[in-house]
Amino acid sequence: MESTVGQSPAAQIVANSGGPGNIESLSHCATRLRFQLRDGSLVDQAALEAVPGVMGVVPQGGDRLQVVIGGAVQSMYSDIMALPSMKSVSTGDSSDADVKAAARAGGPRGKVAWLDSFFEYLSDSFRPLLGVLLGASLIIAFAAVLDALGIVDFRAENKPATWVFVDAMWRAVFYFLPIMVAYNASKKLNVDPWVGATVMAALMTPNFVSLNDTTLFPDTVCTVNETLGTQSCVAHVFGLPLQMNDYSGQVFVPLIMVAVLGLVYKWLKKIFPENIQMVFVPFFSMIIMIPVTAFLIGPLGVWLGSGLGAGLAWLNGHAPFVFAIMIPMLYPFLVPLGLHWPLNALMLMNIDTLGYDFIQGPMGAWNFACFGATAGVLVLSMRDKDTTMRQTATGALAAGLLGGISEPSLYGIHLRFKRIYPRMLVGCFAGGLTIAILGSLATIGQERRGVTTEAFAFTSLLTIPVFSPMWVYAIAIAVAFAVAMTLVIISDYRTPEQKAEAKAALEQAQADEALAARHEAAAVAAPIAASAGSGGVATAVAPAPAAVAQATDEIASPVAGHVVSLDDVADKVFASRALGEGVGIVPTDERVVSPIAGTLVTVAKTGHAFGIKSDDGVEVLVHIGIDTVQLDGKGFQVAVAKKQRVNVGDLLATVNLDTVKQAGFDTTVMLTVTNTAALSAVTPHTGIDVSAGQTVIDVEH
């Protein structure tokens, strides 16, 4: 890969993803950058994970890649898209759905393509709302703290105008949630999002709600359910019975409605010519879908949501131990697959129909067990002086404890180290059991069982006050956090092999730092000693040898073989010159040597790539073979280390060409000048047979 020394984190991410020429499209979600690549094998995962700000890397099928950033993902995305080399790359603002659709077309991620699409539909309908949902939950938490301190009665029916206004701040999110969900779901299905939003808004207007008023509409019939204490009204529109519902806070209704709207919308676009679609497609969509939603989909969605909520409420009320333990034990497997969105929808439905939710309390046990495992990793990384993991764990823990976001911990750490999950699950069990025992004792004789909340709250430290009984919830999440953290610290999160690898990497880094310090000290001491000698003053310290900067006008071949143009190389990234001008050499020898004198700034641990920078600023990349990173070092014997100084002809690595060929990989060695744009001219010599050390590229500064 291209040398990334001195580059910004954004530039390093692009370079280690195969360069801008390898990036077909880039988008982002709440915590991750989503790349659609031309060739996923060009990704240097180890180098990506070492980039400051990167919490983890998740390769996916279909040449897709996710880079976990955390809460700073928007800033990192903006920095990447601002790079001059990224001007030709399409942005996720307009093509995220297209990228996913293309990925599915190339091969579904799972065995059942429609199931993948279903959960993507749910996820993309809710994900853009996470910010406002989090904001609303923090407003509720603030009000709950004031309520606990006796400053204001948060649950009173008659409150001063000031607190009614504060209520409006967070109630706006939940009241208009169906419109927001309909807008996002419509975008997901390539339907005009304002049409979807309008259909739901029609069922929430004062005009529609007024149909409940029997004084205005005598033919409206209302009945009271004595058991539930609720009122149900049926109006008559066009001579047909219309079941009236309060659609504020509903999520199932807009999800079902938009799925049907998508079919109607596409059918209408086929019927009407393009020049009149702008008028008649929205018109007929509204004329058809508003009545269909009011008469059929609305009541169906309310019934479906209420039924699922009632089923879980029954389980929570009759088998609280099973429920309180089941929820935190399921979430670690649901969240990585995106299967937790239906439960999130049920939480919102519970708040709307029951006035409270009972799922989020046990869910908090899972979240804090997750954060506790991350805290254990942080403690071990600090003990082992593992700077990279310490940075990853610190960012993930901050995102979790303050924002209630688990993805940075999951993708950045837990899914990379398989020993974490069993220990985290014990924390989930301990937290769930605590809620089951204390929650049952604290709510004996009460209508609500277990730990409940009246808000959709991200389970973080800041939202503890919104749960009731608060002391039960606080103890349960503390137990989950402590158990998971303790188990990770005691038994470690790495296998013995991973620990040995991490230790070796640390020792190598320390050795590199010491070597660099000695070189710097020598460079400083040399002119001082020389100055003392020129003044005729005797000195007991001999001047240390210092590197003499010399112009790099020629670049030698790193290996014996036949030189070809990059146009003839079977690697699109190199052929596009995205990594600079250069040549390809079909090798006839297994020894690969340095083509210039300078310092090694990149040494791939797999031995397939070396970045070298000369004293006068020429940067070259020696890349051995095509896609050979997949060999994971097999057949490669590295002879140098990062930051080591080399001269022309010094051995970089020995490669077993037969091993590479037998594995099915091209052995062509690519030699490029990665900072070609900064030089006056880079002239390759092709079509010749050369020996190692013979000039193949001329350089003009």
C-alpha positions as CSV (number, residue, x, y, z in Angstrom):
1,M,0.0,0.0,0.0
2,E,0.9,3.6,-0.4
3,S,3.0,5.4,2.2
4,T,0.7,7.2,4.6
5,V,3.3,8.7,6.9
6,G,2.5,12.3,7.7
7,Q,-1.0,12.1,6.1
8,S,-4.2,12.9,7.9
9,P,-6.4,10.1,9.3
10,A,-8.8,10.6,6.4
11,A,-6.1,10.3,3.8
12,Q,-4.7,7.2,5.6
13,I,-8.2,5.5,5.5
14,V,-8.5,6.2,1.8
15,A,-4.9,4.9,1.1
16,N,-5.3,1.7,3.1
17,S,-8.7,1.0,1.5
18,G,-6.9,0.6,-1.8
19,G,-6.7,4.3,-2.8
20,P,-9.3,6.6,-4.3
21,G,-9.4,4.6,-7.5
22,N,-10.6,1.5,-5.5
23,I,-13.5,3.3,-3.9
24,E,-16.7,3.1,-5.9
25,S,-18.9,4.8,-3.3
26,L,-18.7,6.0,0.3
27,S,-21.6,6.6,2.8
28,H,-21.9,6.5,6.5
29,C,-24.4,5.6,9.3
30,A,-24.4,6.6,12.9
31,T,-21.0,5.1,13.7
32,R,-19.5,3.6,10.6
33,L,-18.1,4.5,7.2
34,R,-19.6,2.3,4.5
35,F,-17.3,1.7,1.5
36,Q,-18.3,0.0,-1.7
37,L,-15.0,-1.0,-3.2
38,R,-13.9,-2.2,-6.7
39,D,-11.5,-4.8,-5.2
40,G,-11.9,-5.7,-1.5
41,S,-8.6,-7.6,-1.5
42,L,-6.7,-4.3,-1.8
43,V,-7.7,-3.3,1.8
44,D,-4.9,-3.4,4.3
45,Q,-7.0,-4.2,7.4
46,A,-4.1,-4.1,9.9
47,A,-3.0,-0.6,8.6
48,L,-6.6,0.6,8.7
49,E,-7.1,-0.5,12.3
50,A,-3.9,1.4,13.2
51,V,-5.2,4.7,11.9
52,P,-6.0,7.2,14.7
53,G,-9.7,7.5,15.2
54,V,-10.5,4.1,13.7
55,M,-12.2,1.7,16.3
56,G,-12.4,-1.3,14.0
57,V,-12.7,-2.7,10.5
58,V,-15.5,-5.0,9.3
59,P,-14.9,-6.5,5.9
60,Q,-18.1,-7.7,4.2
61,G,-19.1,-9.6,1.1
62,G,-19.4,-8.1,-2.3
63,D,-16.3,-5.9,-1.9
64,R,-18.0,-3.9,0.8
65,L,-16.1,-2.6,3.9
66,Q,-17.2,-0.9,7.1
67,V,-14.8,1.2,9.1
68,V,-16.0,1.9,12.7
69,I,-15.4,5.5,13.8
70,G,-17.9,6.1,16.5
71,G,-19.5,9.5,17.2
72,A,-17.0,11.4,15.0
73,V,-18.1,9.5,11.9
74,Q,-19.7,12.6,10.3
75,S,-16.5,14.7,10.7
76,M,-14.3,11.8,9.3
77,Y,-16.7,11.4,6.4
78,S,-16.5,15.1,5.6
79,D,-12.7,15.1,5.8
80,I,-12.5,12.1,3.4
81,M,-14.9,13.6,0.9
82,A,-13.0,16.9,1.0
83,L,-9.8,15.2,-0.2
84,P,-9.0,16.3,-3.8
85,S,-8.5,12.7,-4.8
86,M,-12.1,11.8,-3.8
87,K,-13.9,14.3,-6.1
88,S,-14.9,11.5,-8.5
89,V,-16.3,9.2,-5.8
90,S,-20.0,9.2,-5.3
91,T,-21.3,10.2,-1.9
92,G,-23.5,8.3,0.5
93,D,-26.0,11.3,0.8
94,S,-27.5,10.2,-2.5
95,S,-26.4,6.7,-3.2
96,D,-26.3,4.7,0.1
97,A,-29.5,2.8,-0.9
98,D,-28.1,2.3,-4.4
99,V,-24.9,0.9,-3.0
100,K,-26.7,-1.5,-0.8
101,A,-29.0,-2.6,-3.7
102,A,-26.0,-3.1,-5.9
103,A,-24.3,-5.1,-3.2
104,R,-27.4,-7.3,-2.9
105,A,-27.5,-7.7,-6.6
106,G,-24.0,-9.0,-6.5
107,G,-24.9,-11.6,-3.9
108,P,-27.0,-11.4,-0.8
109,R,-25.2,-11.2,2.6
110,G,-27.4,-13.9,4.0
111,K,-29.0,-17.1,2.8
112,V,-32.4,-15.4,2.4
113,A,-32.2,-12.1,0.4
114,W,-35.7,-10.9,1.2
115,L,-35.0,-11.2,4.9
116,D,-31.9,-9.1,4.5
117,S,-34.0,-6.5,2.7
118,F,-36.7,-6.6,5.4
119,F,-34.2,-5.8,8.2
120,E,-32.5,-3.1,6.1
121,Y,-35.9,-1.6,5.6
122,L,-36.5,-1.5,9.3
123,S,-33.0,-0.2,10.1
124,D,-33.0,2.6,7.5
125,S,-36.5,3.7,8.6
126,F,-35.3,4.3,12.2
127,R,-31.5,5.0,11.9
128,P,-31.8,8.6,10.8
129,L,-34.0,9.3,13.8
130,L,-31.5,8.2,16.4
131,G,-30.2,11.7,17.0
132,V,-33.6,13.3,17.8
133,L,-34.6,10.2,19.8
134,L,-31.5,10.6,21.9
135,G,-32.1,14.3,22.3
136,A,-35.6,13.7,23.5
137,S,-34.5,11.0,25.9
138,L,-32.0,13.4,27.5
139,I,-34.6,16.1,27.9
140,I,-36.8,13.5,29.7
141,A,-33.8,12.5,31.8
142,F,-33.3,16.1,32.8
143,A,-37.0,16.5,33.8
144,A,-36.9,13.3,35.7
145,V,-34.0,14.5,37.8
146,L,-35.9,17.6,38.7
147,D,-38.9,15.5,39.5
148,A,-36.7,13.3,41.8
149,L,-35.4,16.4,43.5
150,G,-39.0,17.7,44.1
151,I,-38.5,20.8,42.0
152,V,-41.3,19.9,39.6
153,D,-44.0,17.2,39.4
154,F,-43.0,15.7,36.1
155,R,-46.1,13.5,35.9
156,A,-48.7,16.0,37.1
157,E,-51.7,16.7,34.8
158,N,-51.7,20.4,35.5
159,K,-48.3,22.0,35.2
160,P,-47.1,25.6,34.8
161,A,-46.7,26.9,31.2
162,T,-42.9,26.6,31.4
163,W,-43.0,22.9,32.0
164,V,-45.8,22.3,29.4
165,F,-43.4,24.0,27.0
166,V,-40.5,21.7,28.1
167,D,-42.8,18.7,27.6
168,A,-43.5,19.9,24.0
169,M,-39.7,19.7,23.3
170,W,-39.6,16.0,23.7
171,R,-43.2,15.0,22.9
172,A,-42.8,16.5,19.4
173,V,-40.5,13.6,18.5
174,F,-42.8,10.9,19.7
175,Y,-46.1,12.5,18.6
176,F,-44.8,13.1,15.0
177,L,-42.8,9.9,14.9
178,P,-45.2,8.2,12.4
179,I,-44.6,11.0,9.9
180,M,-40.8,10.8,10.4
181,V,-40.8,7.0,10.0
182,A,-42.9,7.3,6.9
183,Y,-40.5,9.8,5.4
184,N,-37.5,7.6,6.0
185,A,-39.2,4.4,4.9
186,S,-40.4,6.1,1.6
187,K,-36.8,7.2,0.8
188,K,-35.7,3.6,1.4
189,L,-38.2,2.3,-1.2
190,N,-37.4,5.1,-3.7
191,V,-40.8,6.7,-3.2
192,D,-41.2,10.5,-2.9
193,P,-40.8,10.8,0.9
194,W,-43.1,13.8,1.1
195,V,-45.9,11.6,-0.2
196,G,-45.4,9.0,2.5
197,A,-45.2,11.7,5.2
198,T,-48.4,13.3,3.9
199,V,-50.4,10.1,4.0
200,M,-49.5,9.7,7.7
201,A,-50.0,13.4,8.5
202,A,-53.5,13.2,7.1
203,L,-54.4,10.8,9.9
204,M,-53.0,13.1,12.6
205,T,-54.7,16.4,11.5
206,P,-57.2,18.1,13.8
207,N,-59.8,17.4,11.1
208,F,-59.3,13.7,11.3
209,V,-59.1,13.6,15.1
210,S,-62.4,15.6,15.3
211,L,-64.3,12.6,13.9
212,N,-64.1,11.2,17.4
213,D,-66.4,14.0,18.7
214,T,-69.9,12.6,18.9
215,T,-71.3,16.1,19.4
216,L,-70.0,17.2,16.0
217,F,-70.8,13.9,14.3
218,P,-73.8,12.2,15.8
219,D,-73.3,9.1,13.8
220,T,-69.9,8.4,15.5
221,V,-70.3,5.7,18.1
222,C,-67.9,5.4,21.0
223,T,-67.6,2.5,23.5
224,V,-65.6,2.1,26.7
225,N,-63.6,-1.0,27.5
226,E,-64.1,-1.3,31.3
227,T,-61.2,-3.7,31.7
228,L,-58.6,-1.6,30.0
229,G,-60.2,1.8,30.7
230,T,-59.9,2.8,27.1
231,Q,-62.5,4.4,24.7
232,S,-63.0,3.1,21.1
233,C,-64.8,5.1,18.5
234,V,-66.2,4.3,15.0
235,A,-67.0,7.1,12.6
236,H,-68.9,6.7,9.3
237,V,-67.2,8.1,6.2
238,F,-68.7,7.5,2.7
239,G,-71.2,5.3,4.5
240,L,-68.5,2.9,5.7
241,P,-67.5,2.3,9.3
242,L,-64.1,3.9,10.1
243,Q,-62.3,2.7,13.3
244,M,-60.7,5.8,14.9
245,N,-57.2,5.5,16.5
246,D,-54.7,7.8,17.9
247,Y,-51.8,7.4,15.5
248,S,-49.3,9.6,17.4
249,G,-46.2,7.5,18.3
250,Q,-47.2,4.6,16.0
251,V,-44.4,2.9,14.1
252,F,-46.0,-0.3,12.6
253,V,-48.7,1.7,10.8
254,P,-46.2,3.8,8.7
255,L,-44.0,0.8,8.1
256,I,-46.9,-1.2,6.6
257,M,-48.4,1.8,4.8
258,V,-45.1,2.7,3.0
259,A,-44.6,-0.9,1.9
260,V,-48.0,-0.8,0.2
261,L,-47.4,2.7,-1.0
262,G,-44.2,1.6,-2.7
263,L,-46.1,-0.8,-4.9
264,V,-48.8,1.8,-5.7
265,Y,-46.3,4.5,-6.5
266,K,-44.2,2.4,-8.9
267,W,-47.4,1.2,-10.6
268,L,-48.6,4.8,-11.1
269,K,-45.2,5.8,-12.5
270,K,-45.6,3.1,-15.2
271,I,-49.0,4.3,-16.1
272,F,-48.4,8.0,-16.5
273,P,-45.9,9.6,-18.9
274,E,-42.8,11.2,-17.4
275,N,-43.9,14.8,-18.3
276,I,-47.1,14.6,-16.1
277,Q,-45.8,12.2,-13.3
278,M,-44.9,15.2,-11.0
279,V,-48.6,16.0,-10.7
280,F,-50.6,12.9,-11.1
281,V,-48.4,10.3,-9.3
282,P,-48.5,12.1,-6.0
283,F,-52.2,13.0,-6.5
284,F,-53.4,9.4,-7.1
285,S,-51.0,8.1,-4.4
286,M,-52.7,10.3,-1.8
287,I,-56.2,9.6,-3.2
288,I,-55.6,5.8,-2.9
289,M,-53.4,5.5,0.2
290,I,-55.0,7.9,2.6
291,P,-58.4,6.0,2.6
292,V,-56.6,2.6,2.5
293,T,-54.5,3.6,5.5
294,A,-57.4,5.0,7.4
295,F,-59.8,2.1,6.8
296,L,-57.5,-0.9,6.7
297,I,-53.7,-0.4,7.3
298,G,-54.1,1.9,10.3
299,P,-56.4,-0.4,12.4
300,L,-54.3,-3.4,11.3
301,G,-51.0,-1.8,12.4
302,V,-52.5,-0.7,15.7
303,W,-53.8,-4.2,16.3
304,L,-50.5,-5.8,15.4
305,G,-48.4,-3.6,17.6
306,S,-50.8,-3.8,20.5
307,G,-50.9,-7.6,20.2
308,L,-47.1,-8.0,20.2
309,G,-46.8,-5.6,23.1
310,A,-49.6,-7.4,25.0
311,G,-47.8,-10.7,24.5
312,L,-44.5,-9.4,25.8
313,A,-46.4,-7.6,28.7
314,W,-48.0,-11.0,29.6
315,L,-44.6,-12.7,29.6
316,N,-43.2,-9.8,31.7
317,G,-46.1,-10.0,34.2
318,H,-46.4,-13.8,34.5
319,A,-42.7,-14.9,34.0
320,P,-40.7,-11.9,35.0
321,F,-37.6,-13.9,35.7
322,V,-37.6,-15.5,32.2
323,F,-38.3,-12.1,30.6
324,A,-35.7,-10.1,32.5
325,I,-33.0,-12.7,31.7
326,M,-34.1,-13.4,28.1
327,I,-33.9,-9.8,26.8
328,P,-30.2,-9.0,27.8
329,M,-29.1,-12.5,26.7
330,L,-30.7,-12.0,23.2
331,Y,-29.4,-8.5,22.4
332,P,-25.7,-9.4,22.0
333,F,-26.8,-11.6,19.0
334,L,-29.5,-9.3,17.7
335,V,-27.6,-6.0,17.5
336,P,-24.7,-7.1,15.3
337,L,-27.2,-8.5,12.7
338,G,-29.5,-5.5,12.9
339,L,-32.3,-7.7,14.2
340,H,-33.0,-5.5,17.3
341,W,-35.0,-2.9,15.3
342,P,-38.3,-4.8,15.7
343,L,-37.9,-4.7,19.5
344,N,-37.1,-0.9,19.3
345,A,-40.4,-0.5,17.4
346,L,-42.2,-2.5,20.2
347,M,-40.7,-0.2,22.8
348,L,-42.2,2.8,21.1
349,M,-45.5,1.0,20.7
350,N,-45.6,0.2,24.4
351,I,-45.0,3.8,25.3
352,D,-47.8,4.9,23.0
353,T,-50.4,2.3,24.1
354,L,-49.5,1.5,27.7
355,G,-47.8,4.8,28.6
356,Y,-44.6,3.0,29.6
357,D,-42.1,0.4,28.3
358,F,-40.8,-2.6,30.1
359,I,-38.2,-3.9,27.5
360,Q,-35.6,-1.1,27.9
361,G,-34.8,-1.9,31.6
362,P,-33.6,-5.4,30.9
363,M,-32.0,-4.1,27.7
364,G,-29.9,-1.8,29.9
365,A,-28.3,-4.9,31.5
366,W,-27.0,-6.0,28.0
367,N,-25.7,-2.5,27.2
368,F,-23.8,-2.1,30.4
369,A,-22.4,-5.6,30.2
370,C,-21.1,-4.6,26.8
371,F,-19.6,-1.4,28.2
372,G,-18.1,-3.3,31.1
373,A,-16.3,-5.7,28.8
374,T,-14.9,-2.6,26.9
375,A,-13.8,-1.2,30.2
376,G,-11.9,-4.4,31.0
377,V,-10.2,-4.2,27.6
378,L,-9.2,-0.6,28.4
379,V,-7.7,-1.6,31.8
380,L,-5.6,-4.4,30.1
381,S,-4.5,-2.1,27.2
382,M,-3.3,0.5,29.8
383,R,-1.4,-2.2,31.7
384,D,0.1,-3.5,28.5
385,K,0.8,0.0,27.1
386,D,-1.2,-0.9,24.0
387,T,-1.8,2.6,22.6
388,T,-3.9,1.6,19.7
389,M,-6.3,-0.6,21.7
390,R,-6.4,2.0,24.5
391,Q,-7.6,4.7,22.1
392,T,-10.2,2.3,20.6
393,A,-11.5,1.3,24.0
394,T,-11.6,4.8,25.3
395,G,-13.6,6.1,22.4
396,A,-16.0,3.1,22.5
397,L,-16.5,3.4,26.3
398,A,-17.2,7.1,26.0
399,A,-19.8,6.5,23.2
400,G,-21.4,3.8,25.4
401,L,-21.5,5.4,28.8
402,L,-22.5,8.9,27.6
403,G,-24.5,8.0,24.4
404,G,-25.7,4.5,25.0
405,I,-24.3,3.4,21.7
406,S,-22.9,-0.1,21.6
407,E,-21.7,-0.4,18.0
408,P,-18.2,1.0,18.6
409,S,-17.6,-1.6,21.3
410,L,-19.1,-4.4,19.3
411,Y,-17.4,-3.8,15.9
412,G,-14.3,-2.2,17.2
413,I,-13.4,-4.8,19.9
414,H,-15.9,-7.5,20.8
415,L,-16.4,-9.1,17.4
416,R,-12.6,-9.1,16.8
417,F,-11.8,-11.0,20.0
418,K,-14.0,-14.0,20.4
419,R,-13.1,-14.5,24.1
420,I,-15.1,-11.4,25.0
421,Y,-18.5,-12.7,24.2
422,P,-18.8,-15.5,26.8
423,R,-17.6,-13.1,29.5
424,M,-20.0,-10.4,28.4
425,L,-22.9,-12.9,28.4
426,V,-22.2,-13.7,32.0
427,G,-22.5,-10.0,32.7
428,C,-25.8,-9.9,30.8
429,F,-27.1,-12.8,32.8
430,A,-26.0,-11.3,36.1
431,G,-27.7,-7.9,35.3
432,G,-30.9,-9.6,34.0
433,L,-31.1,-11.8,37.1
434,T,-30.6,-8.7,39.3
435,I,-33.5,-7.0,37.6
436,A,-35.6,-10.1,37.9
437,I,-35.1,-10.5,41.7
438,L,-35.1,-6.9,42.8
439,G,-37.7,-5.8,40.2
440,S,-40.1,-8.4,41.3
441,L,-39.6,-7.5,45.0
442,A,-40.0,-3.8,44.4
443,T,-43.1,-4.1,42.3
444,I,-45.2,-6.6,44.3
445,G,-48.8,-5.6,44.1
446,Q,-48.2,-3.0,41.4
447,E,-49.6,-2.9,37.9
448,R,-46.2,-2.5,36.4
449,R,-43.7,-5.3,36.8
450,G,-39.9,-5.1,36.7
451,V,-38.1,-1.9,35.6
452,T,-40.1,0.4,33.3
453,T,-39.7,3.8,31.7
454,E,-42.1,6.3,30.1
455,A,-39.6,7.4,27.5
456,F,-37.6,5.9,24.6
457,A,-34.2,6.2,26.3
458,F,-30.7,5.3,25.1
459,T,-29.4,3.3,28.1
460,S,-26.5,5.5,29.2
461,L,-25.4,7.0,32.5
462,L,-27.3,10.1,31.6
463,T,-30.7,8.4,31.3
464,I,-30.7,6.4,34.6
465,P,-33.2,8.8,36.1
466,V,-35.9,7.9,33.6
467,F,-36.2,4.3,34.8
468,S,-38.4,3.2,37.7
469,P,-37.6,1.8,40.2
470,M,-34.4,3.8,39.6
471,W,-32.4,2.1,42.3
472,V,-33.2,-1.4,40.9
473,Y,-32.1,-0.3,37.5
474,A,-28.9,1.4,38.8
475,I,-27.9,-1.7,40.8
476,A,-28.6,-4.1,37.9
477,I,-26.5,-2.2,35.3
478,A,-23.7,-1.8,37.8
479,V,-23.7,-5.5,38.4
480,A,-23.7,-6.2,34.6
481,F,-20.9,-3.7,34.1
482,A,-18.7,-5.0,37.0
483,V,-19.1,-8.7,36.2
484,A,-18.2,-8.3,32.6
485,M,-15.3,-6.0,33.3
486,T,-13.9,-8.2,36.1
487,L,-14.1,-11.4,34.0
488,V,-12.3,-9.7,31.0
489,I,-9.6,-8.4,33.3
490,I,-9.1,-11.7,35.1
491,S,-9.1,-14.0,32.0
492,D,-8.0,-11.5,29.3
493,Y,-9.8,-10.9,26.0
494,R,-7.0,-12.4,23.8
495,T,-5.9,-15.9,23.2
496,P,-2.3,-16.8,24.1
497,E,-1.3,-16.4,20.5
498,Q,-2.9,-12.9,20.3
499,K,-1.2,-11.9,23.5
500,A,2.2,-13.0,22.2
501,E,1.6,-11.2,18.9
502,A,0.6,-8.0,20.8
503,K,3.6,-8.2,23.0
504,A,5.9,-8.7,20.0
505,A,4.3,-5.7,18.3
506,L,4.8,-3.6,21.4
507,E,8.5,-4.6,21.7
508,Q,9.0,-3.9,18.0
509,A,7.4,-0.4,18.3
510,Q,9.6,0.3,21.3
511,A,12.6,-0.8,19.4
512,D,11.7,1.3,16.5
513,E,11.2,4.4,18.7
514,A,14.6,3.8,20.3
515,L,16.3,3.4,16.9
516,A,14.7,6.6,15.7
517,A,15.8,8.4,18.8
518,R,19.4,7.2,18.3
519,H,19.3,8.4,14.7
520,E,18.0,11.8,15.7
521,A,20.6,12.1,18.4
522,A,23.3,11.2,16.0
523,A,22.1,13.7,13.4
524,V,22.2,16.4,16.1
525,A,25.6,15.4,17.5
526,A,27.3,15.2,14.1
527,P,27.4,19.0,13.2
528,I,28.3,19.9,16.8
529,A,31.3,17.6,16.7
530,A,32.3,18.8,13.3
531,S,32.2,22.4,14.4
532,A,34.3,21.7,17.4
533,G,36.9,19.9,15.2
534,S,37.1,22.9,12.7
535,G,38.0,25.2,15.6
536,G,41.0,23.2,16.5
537,V,39.5,22.1,19.8
538,A,40.1,18.5,20.7
539,T,37.1,16.4,21.5
540,A,36.7,13.0,23.0
541,V,33.5,12.3,21.2
542,A,33.8,11.1,17.6
543,P,31.2,12.5,15.2
544,A,28.4,10.0,14.6
545,P,27.8,9.0,11.0
546,A,24.9,10.9,9.5
547,A,23.0,10.2,6.3
548,V,24.1,12.5,3.5
549,A,21.1,13.7,1.5
550,Q,21.6,13.1,-2.2
551,A,19.4,13.7,-5.2
552,T,17.3,10.7,-6.3
553,D,17.3,11.0,-10.1
554,E,17.1,7.3,-10.8
555,I,15.0,4.5,-9.3
556,A,16.4,1.0,-9.7
557,S,14.5,-2.2,-10.3
558,P,13.8,-4.1,-7.0
559,V,14.0,-7.5,-8.7
560,A,15.4,-9.1,-11.8
561,G,12.9,-9.7,-14.5
562,H,11.0,-8.2,-17.5
563,V,9.7,-4.7,-17.1
564,V,6.1,-3.9,-18.3
565,S,3.9,-0.8,-18.4
566,L,1.4,-0.3,-15.6
567,D,-1.2,-0.5,-18.3
568,D,-0.4,-4.2,-18.7
569,V,-0.6,-4.9,-15.0
570,A,-3.7,-7.0,-14.0
571,D,-4.4,-4.7,-11.0
572,K,-6.9,-1.8,-11.8
573,V,-5.7,0.4,-9.0
574,F,-2.0,0.3,-10.1
575,A,-3.0,0.5,-13.8
576,S,-5.1,3.6,-13.1
577,R,-2.0,5.3,-11.6
578,A,-4.0,6.0,-8.4
579,L,-0.8,4.9,-6.5
580,G,1.5,6.9,-8.8
581,E,3.4,6.4,-12.1
582,G,5.7,3.4,-12.2
583,V,6.4,0.0,-13.8
584,G,5.6,-3.6,-13.3
585,I,8.3,-6.3,-13.2
586,V,7.6,-9.9,-14.0
587,P,10.2,-11.4,-11.6
588,T,12.8,-14.1,-12.5
589,D,14.4,-14.0,-9.0
590,E,13.1,-14.4,-5.5
591,R,15.2,-11.6,-3.9
592,V,13.5,-8.2,-3.7
593,V,15.8,-5.3,-2.9
594,S,15.5,-1.6,-2.2
595,P,15.2,0.5,-5.4
596,I,16.4,3.7,-3.7
597,A,18.3,4.9,-0.6
598,G,16.1,6.1,2.2
599,T,14.0,5.2,5.2
600,L,11.3,2.5,5.3
601,V,8.1,4.1,6.2
602,T,5.9,1.2,5.6
603,V,6.6,-2.5,6.0
604,A,3.5,-4.7,5.6
605,K,3.5,-7.5,8.2
606,T,2.5,-9.9,5.4
607,G,5.8,-9.0,3.6
608,H,4.0,-8.1,0.3
609,A,4.5,-4.3,0.4
610,F,7.2,-1.8,1.3
611,G,7.1,2.0,1.3
612,I,10.4,3.9,1.1
613,K,11.1,7.6,1.3
614,S,14.4,9.1,0.1
615,D,16.3,11.9,1.8
616,D,15.1,14.4,-0.8
617,G,11.4,13.4,-0.6
618,V,10.9,10.8,-3.3
619,E,8.4,8.2,-2.1
620,V,8.2,4.8,-3.7
621,L,6.1,1.7,-3.2
622,V,7.3,-1.8,-3.8
623,H,4.3,-4.1,-4.0
624,I,5.1,-7.8,-4.5
625,G,2.4,-9.6,-6.5
626,I,-1.3,-8.9,-6.9
627,D,-3.8,-9.7,-4.1
628,T,-0.9,-11.4,-2.3
629,V,-2.0,-9.8,1.0
630,Q,-4.4,-12.8,1.1
631,L,-1.5,-15.1,1.6
632,D,-1.0,-13.6,5.1
633,G,2.8,-13.8,4.8
634,K,3.0,-17.3,3.5
635,G,5.9,-17.6,1.2
636,F,7.4,-14.2,2.2
637,Q,10.4,-13.7,4.4
638,V,10.9,-10.1,5.4
639,A,14.4,-8.9,6.0
640,V,13.8,-5.3,7.2
641,A,11.7,-3.3,9.7
642,K,9.8,-0.1,9.7
643,K,11.9,3.1,10.1
644,Q,15.1,1.2,9.1
645,R,17.4,2.9,6.7
646,V,18.3,1.1,3.5
647,N,20.6,1.7,0.5
648,V,20.0,0.7,-3.1
649,G,20.3,-3.1,-3.4
650,D,19.7,-3.8,0.3
651,L,17.5,-6.9,0.7
652,L,13.9,-6.2,1.6
653,A,12.4,-9.6,1.4
654,T,12.7,-13.1,-0.2
655,V,9.6,-14.4,-1.8
656,N,8.9,-18.0,-2.8
657,L,7.5,-17.5,-6.3
658,D,6.3,-21.1,-6.6
659,T,4.2,-20.7,-3.4
660,V,2.6,-17.5,-4.8
661,K,1.9,-19.1,-8.2
662,Q,0.5,-22.3,-6.6
663,A,-1.9,-20.2,-4.6
664,G,-3.2,-18.7,-7.8
665,F,-1.8,-15.2,-7.5
666,D,0.1,-13.0,-10.0
667,T,3.7,-12.6,-9.0
668,T,4.3,-9.2,-10.9
669,V,6.1,-6.7,-8.7
670,M,4.8,-3.2,-8.9
671,L,7.1,-0.3,-8.4
672,T,5.5,3.2,-8.2
673,V,6.4,6.7,-7.2
674,T,3.5,7.5,-4.9
675,N,4.1,11.2,-4.8
676,T,4.4,11.6,-8.6
677,A,2.2,14.7,-8.5
678,A,4.8,16.5,-6.4
679,L,7.6,15.9,-8.9
680,S,8.4,17.5,-12.3
681,A,8.6,14.3,-14.2
682,V,8.5,10.5,-13.6
683,T,9.6,8.5,-16.7
684,P,9.4,4.7,-16.7
685,H,11.5,2.4,-18.9
686,T,9.5,-0.6,-20.1
687,G,9.8,-3.5,-22.4
688,I,13.3,-4.4,-21.2
689,D,14.9,-7.2,-19.2
690,V,16.7,-6.0,-16.1
691,S,18.7,-7.2,-13.2
692,A,18.1,-6.0,-9.7
693,G,19.6,-2.5,-9.3
694,Q,19.3,-1.5,-12.9
695,T,17.5,1.8,-13.6
696,V,13.9,1.5,-14.6
697,I,12.5,4.9,-13.7
698,D,14.0,8.4,-14.2
699,V,12.9,11.2,-11.8
700,E,13.0,15.0,-12.2
701,H,12.4,17.2,-9.2
